[in-house]
Amino acid sequence: MKNSDEMINDLFERRDKYIKDQKIKQRKMMKANIGTLSVCLVAAIGFVAVRTGLLDIRRSAAQTADSTVPVSDYQFNESVKESALDMATSEDNVNTSIPDFTTMENDTSADTAINSDQIPVDDPSPHVAIDKPEDEGFTLWNEKNVTYSLYRLIETGETSPVKLSLRPFLSFNFYLKNDFVYKGKTLEEYYLADGEEKMLPEKLSQLLKEGDSLKYGTALYETGNPAGEKWYKSLYDERVEFYGKKLLDTYLLNGEFLKDKLLEDLEKSKKATEAQLAFKEAETACMNTLVAQMPAELNAYYDPHRRVIIFTTTLEDFKSFTSVFGEACIYDIARFSSPDPEIGVDE
């Protein structure tokens, strides 16, 4: 199951793909429209020619002898051409709206255009943001990813200070490249330990099914077990890599599968939170260090409960605001007022 960071990265990938596809589609539509309009233009010219008698042989002969045909009869043809060209190049007739955001995890249709016109204008609470911005949708403004709620507030021209939230995209790359050390361990180490703790119940559940086979070691693919079961070496190597030597040595001892011990540890692993809490503590310490580097007038603080940085500024100053996360974050209107993560009172 994807976490919120992976979901946000997927949103960006689909947004970039959508923009690329839309540009290609617009070029194709332009070519098709020009071809269609050319046919219409020819039909219009033919219609005008018939109405004005341009194709009337008798009238044409008379006009050749007496060149007294009103100039306006021919200028109308040029006006039709200009109107057709204006129609083909008009922004009102060419779909140039490219959405900078997406709101549905399962909506991968490139034909669904989402733009600012679809923002509900009768929203009874336009200044209240939801807890997770990726659930609402976001767009690009001044090289910043902002939610709809914040974008609507910006459009109102609000001049008083507002409380905003900054939600970083805390992906593995952030922890891998971060040199912050907490209690002798890097963020990467805390992150990996947390991931292993979350994966342990799944690994133990799988080993419960395969332990009776894997206890034979390499003989499982070399000669097969006494029951006649034989694996491909590639499958054996894959499963050994999945479990890891440490885990296998714990439950596969001297050709025996310690199933009872595994069942006991499996139940414990489902309730384990030690690595998770340690990781959250280290991450909070890192974020607090980053917050301390922000200007004091922003009154910034980190909320570990929602994993966001809260700060206060005017929308005019927000235009030039930058953070260490660059574009790897989403800005929203803060809907909670307490810096205490245990309280987390919504405004």
Beta strands, then each sheet from edge to edge (+ up, - down):
strand 1: 138-141
strand 2: 144-147
strand 3: 162-168
strand 4: 181-182
strand 5: 185-186
strand 6: 252-253
strand 7: 256-257
strand 8: 301-303
strand 9: 308-313
strand 10: 329-333
sheet 1: 1+ 2- 10- 3+ 9- 8+
sheet 2: 4+ 5-
sheet 3: 6+ 7-
end
